[in-house]
Structure formats: structure tokens, C-alpha cells
Amino acid sequence: MCPFATSGFHDGREIVGRRGGNYAGIIIPYFLPGSDRVREYRLRRDQPDLEYDSAGNLKPRQKYLSPPGRSNMLYLVPGVGPSLLNDPELSIIVTEGQFKTLALWRLANHASSNRPRFLPLGSPVSITGAARSERQSVPTAVVWM
């Protein structure tokens, strides 16, 4: 399952509400739990702007973009419903980004029946400190690769 689509620079501009520049890339849809309607889109640019860091190395800038004013959102694999999010026996793994979340989802469902072995969630930003869960008895892991 790959919910992503590619965009030309005009489509990408419209999705993230920008003008000028190259916004060709991968369109990443965000869904609410249990819904097949897209909540929001995020764009991973094929050719992001480049800038020099403090050490003088050239690095990408604004590689991932959201519409103006949109705060960071937790990425859920399309089709994940509230029942999985509320399952007290399902371990949670939090990782950075949508691609890693989808890879972990494939692993969670590999050679299993109807139920994943764990639930991956994607965070667009680094999480500092220990992960916290309202379901205190559920193992939660934070994985940065």
C-alpha cells in the first residue's frame, strides 16, 4: 500500500499554498483515524532549496512543506481506525516521518492474521525525552533511524 502521489511543481505549489520556485515532489496525504477522506497534505520536495549550515556544509532547506499555518500532525497509516488506537494490548512505536511509519506498518502486518503486532505512529519532528502514553500499561517505543 502506497498512499503517496507525485506532483509537478504547479500542483505542489497549490497543495502547500506557495508561489514561485520548484515544488515538484511527493504528495503525502494525512487521514483522521477510521476515515478515507484526506485531512491535509504534506509535500516532500524533489529539489528543496539549499543553504549552508554553521559548519559550511550545503544542506537541504524546506524539504518537507505543509500549508501555511498548519501545525505538525501525527501521521497515521491510512485505514488505521479508532479500535486499533484504543486497543490496550497493542504496543505503539513512534518514529520520525511517514516513510518509516509505512515501513513499520508492513513489518507489523508481515505474516500475521487480521491484527497487526504493533501500531506505528509517525511524528514530523524529533521527540525529546521518554515517550508517554495515556495507556500506561502499553509498551511504547520511540525509534529514530
C-alpha positions in Angstrom: 0.0 0.0 0.0 1.4 3.4 -1.0 -0.9 6.3 -0.4 1.5 8.8 -1.9 1.3 10.5 -5.3 3.8 12.6 -7.3 3.2 16.2 -8.3 4.5 18.6 -10.8 5.8 21.9 -9.4 2.4 23.7 -10.1 0.4 21.0 -8.3 2.8 21.1 -5.4 2.6 24.9 -5.1 -1.2 24.7 -4.9 -1.1 22.0 -2.2 1.2 23.9 0.1 0.0 27.4 -0.8 3.3 28.7 -2.1 4.3 30.9 -5.1 7.3 30.7 -7.3 10.0 28.0 -7.1 10.1 24.3 -7.8 7.5 22.4 -5.8 7.6 19.1 -7.6 7.7 16.1 -5.3 5.7 13.5 -3.4 2.3 14.4 -2.1 1.7 12.8 1.3 -2.0 12.6 2.5 -2.9 12.7 6.1 -6.1 10.9 7.3 -8.1 11.0 10.5 -8.4 7.6 12.2 -11.1 5.5 10.5 -11.7 8.0 7.7 -10.8 7.7 4.0 -11.1 11.5 3.5 -7.9 13.4 3.3 -7.5 15.7 6.3 -4.4 17.6 4.9 -1.5 17.1 2.5 2.2 17.5 3.1 4.8 17.8 0.3 8.3 16.2 0.1 10.1 18.3 -2.5 12.3 16.6 -5.1 14.6 19.5 -5.2 14.5 21.5 -2.0 16.3 24.8 -1.6 19.9 24.5 -0.4 21.6 26.5 2.3 24.9 26.4 4.2 24.9 25.3 7.8 27.2 26.7 10.5 30.0 24.3 9.5 29.9 25.5 5.9 28.2 22.3 4.6 25.4 22.6 2.0 22.2 21.0 3.2 18.5 20.9 2.1 16.1 23.5 3.4 12.3 23.2 3.4 12.4 19.6 2.1 9.0 18.9 3.7 6.3 21.5 3.5 2.8 21.9 4.8 0.3 24.6 4.0 0.9 27.9 5.8 -0.3 28.0 9.4 -0.6 24.2 9.6 0.9 22.8 12.8 2.7 19.5 12.9 0.5 16.4 12.7 0.9 12.9 13.8 1.0 10.6 10.8 -1.3 7.5 10.8 -1.2 4.8 8.2 -4.4 5.1 6.0 -7.1 2.8 7.3 -6.0 2.8 10.9 -9.2 3.1 12.9 -10.0 4.1 16.4 -10.3 0.5 17.5 -6.5 0.0 16.9 -5.6 3.3 18.6 -7.7 2.3 21.7 -6.5 -1.3 21.9 -4.8 -1.6 25.3 -2.9 -4.7 24.2 -1.3 -3.2 21.1 2.3 -1.8 21.6 3.0 1.5 20.0 6.1 2.5 18.1 6.7 6.2 17.4 9.1 7.1 14.6 10.0 10.1 12.6 8.2 10.5 9.3 5.7 9.0 7.0 8.0 6.6 5.1 9.3 4.9 8.2 5.8 4.7 9.6 4.6 2.8 6.4 7.7 0.5 6.5 7.0 -0.3 10.2 3.3 -0.9 9.3 4.3 -3.5 6.7 6.5 -5.2 9.3 3.7 -5.1 11.9 1.4 -6.9 9.5 4.0 -9.3 8.0 2.9 -12.9 8.4 0.1 -12.0 10.8 -3.6 -12.6 10.6 -6.1 -9.8 10.8 -4.4 -7.9 13.5 -1.0 -6.0 13.4 1.6 -7.0 16.0 2.2 -3.3 16.9 1.0 0.1 15.9 3.5 2.6 14.3 2.8 6.3 14.5 4.8 8.9 12.6 6.0 12.2 14.1 7.2 15.0 11.8 9.5 16.4 14.5 12.0 14.9 16.9 10.6 13.8 20.2 12.8 14.6 23.2 12.7 12.6 26.4 10.7 9.5 27.0 7.6 8.7 25.1 4.5 8.9 27.2 1.2 7.0 26.7 -2.1 7.6 28.4 -2.3 3.8 28.3 0.4 3.3 31.0 0.5 -0.5 30.7 1.1 -0.4 26.9 4.8 -0.7 25.8 5.7 2.4 23.8 9.0 2.8 21.9 10.5 5.8 20.2 12.6 4.8 17.2 14.9 7.3 15.3 16.6 5.8 12.3 
